[in-house]
Every structure is written in C-alpha cells, then in structure tokens.
Amino acid sequence: MSNEIARRGILLVLSSPSGGGKSSIGRALRVTDPNLDLSISLTTRPPRESEVDGKDYHFVSDARFDEAVQGGELIEHAVVFGARYGTPRAPVEAALAAGRDLLFDIDWQGTRQLRAALPGDVVSVFILPPSLAELERRLRARHADDEATVWSRMDKAAAEIAHWDEYDYVVVNRDFDLAVASVRAILAAERLRRTRQTGLASFVSALLA
Amino acid sequence: MSNEIARRGILLVLSSPSGGGKSSIGRALRVTDPNLDLSISLTTRPPRESEVDGKDYHFVSDARFDEAVQGGELIEHAVVFGARYGTPRAPVEAALAAGRDLLFDIDWQGTRQLRAALPGDVVSVFILPPSLAELERRLRARHADDEATVWSRMDKAAAEIAHWDEYDYVVVNRDFDLAVASVRAILAAERLRRTRQTGLASFVSALLA
C-alpha cells in the first residue's frame, strides 16, 4: 500500500534442533507472506536429494568458502555437523534498507554472530519440541535420515536446546498450525516496533503540519 | 491449557489522542481475549452518562484520591483535563503474578510513570490517527462531546501525539479491524517473549532430564 510507513527490514531467525520444526514453519510463513524471503546460506556440505543450488543453499567448495570469508562477503559463518555454513552480506543489507524481511534457518552459533553484527535488526525465535520422544518421532518420519543420523541428531538436539535462553522469543511446537500462527504474530508485531518504522517521524510531522 | 508454560502477566498500554481509537480497540480486544482484563482507574472527574462506577472507573472524591496517593495505593497518577486519574497497585501485582494481562487506557504521563514503576512488564502501543481531519470527524461523530469539547480535544491531540516516540509500538489506525489485529499480534508476540515465560527454565530442564 502506498500509505504504509517506511520501515527497516527484519532479520527473523528461527532456530531449533533438527526435527524441531524450524524449516516447516519457515516454509509455511513464506507461503502467506510476500514480504518474507529466505536468506540463502553458503555451505560446503553436499546437497540432499531434494535440494536445489541457489534456492535452498549456495553449494560451494571449501576454497570458494575461504574466499568468501577472506573477502568479507559473509556476515557470519559456523561449522555444523562438520560442514561450513555462512550468510552472504549483500542480500541482508539490501533487504534491511528496502524494508523487506529475511528468514534465517540457522543454529545458535550463527544467531550469535548475526546478532553481534546487526543487533537492532535481528528478531530471534527458538522453537522447542514438546518432548524429546516427539522430536525422535519426527526425525524418524523423515525418510532422508538413516538410523545413525537420527541418533547423531538426537545427541546434538540437547546441545542445541541448551541455548534456548539466548533467544528473544520461545515457541513450543506442540501444534504445527499454532506454532506458525505464533511466529506470524511475532513478525507482525516486530514490524510495528517504533524503532523499526523509520518513516514515522516524517509521517507525524506531516500529520501535525 | 494445562500444558501451557507459566508466564508473568503483561501491562498493555494503549494511548492515543481522544478519538484516536484506543478505547474501541481495547474493547474489541477484550471481547475475544479471556485473559485480558481492563485496569480500572480511580478518577475525580464526574461519570459520563454511559459510565458505570467500578466498571469504567472508580469515581472518587478529591479527599479519597488524596488518601489513595498518600497510602501508596496507586502505581501512577496524573492530572488530565483538570481531573485526577490513578492506577490502583493491588490488581496490577495480582495480574502480573497470575499471568493475566491488564489493559490500560492511559495517556503519556501515566504511561511514563507505569513504565518507571514496572519497566519489564509494560508493553506500550501508541495509536495514531491517519490524519487530523479524520480525528476531528471521529470526535464530531461522538454525541457525548459538544463543540467546545471537540475543539479543546483537538488542541490537546497535537500535544498527546507529540509523545508517540516514547512508545514501544506505533499503530496507525486507518482501518479499525486492521488496527485491532495489529494490537492483537503485539499482545500474542509479547506473551511469547522468553523473559516473560517464567516457566520455561523448568520446562527445558524436564525436557532434557
């Protein structure tokens, strides 16, 4: 709408242990929200069967990743499950300036670095599973993961969950639709924060003129 | 629900100039939200025709108001349009501890004092009119206000609006339903703030046990 107040974009971080629901929730949000794009990370891990280069990740070599780090092209980068992940800087800065929001599916390490780099722009949400039994059930329902992967991810889940208290918001994913609605409300509210609505001062000036 | 995480209540402040929509929005919120009560202020002004003592306000004498101030019964108090208004302390403390939310229809002076008294518990929203012409139209549509009152309120509106930048959130009330949905999202999001969900630490401990 032409009468909307100009605002700065939001970097919306969803973190959870594998199987916690961050990716499904993120997809559901983006389906209904034309102003929310996915931040596409660089990674050195090989693509899964369903993944598309440039859509899910930018799949790169170790050498290319090194180059991106050294050239200052990444806002944050971390090693997860032995593979390297990083967030390109240029799309983030473009989104913030244009008032577009970016969704980040990153872990606590990446969240820490992103917050350190752009503290006022990050809104972080931790998705908790209702129980570890439910988390295991969800991991097993994923055909892509073999038994060893399930156990490895269960081991890592506890370590990831231990960082829940570094996040702005916490959503317990008992019911998928409710969890999506919760994150949607968080995004809607954060868009209304005074400090984010950069066009308010001039709107009020015009109002009182 | 019995599996909800215990949390501290929220003191939700809606401020706007007269005719800005804070009271109508507050009513619409409370109709659909069983966890949101109205904070009932003490006031020394006489009741309007439609107002009920103990429901809209506690209508009291100047002497009783003095007594409440001196007895420390009020969290904040201010003079508006020559009448005194104050917020009783006991219901606020009970609501915060029980995880119930309280809605405050107070001006910027009251908001400042409430925030100073309970900084972590206040969520403040300023409702802006889309234009002063629209504000005047809304004030004239109120049969309770005579011409002199309309002009007096229009004079005060600019002074109230000047304090928009002391609020956490700002909502422009162009469309009533949209404004209600916006404040509803703010309340839903704030309920999910980590720092407000006091039961999370024990929930996570049980999860990982």
Interface residues (C-beta under 8 A of the other chain):
Chain A: N3 I5 V125 F126 L128 P129 P130 S131 L132 A158 I161 A162 W164 D165 Y167 D168 Y169 V170 V171 V172 R174 A181 S182 R184 A185 I186 A188 A189 E190 L192 R193 R194 Q197 L200 A201 F203 V204 L207 L208
Chain B: N3 I5 V125 F126 L128 P129 P130 S131 L132 A158 I161 A162 W164 D165 Y167 D168 Y169 V170 V171 V172 R174 A181 S182 R184 A185 I186 A188 A189 E190 L192 R193 R194 Q197 L200 A201 F203 V204 L207 L208
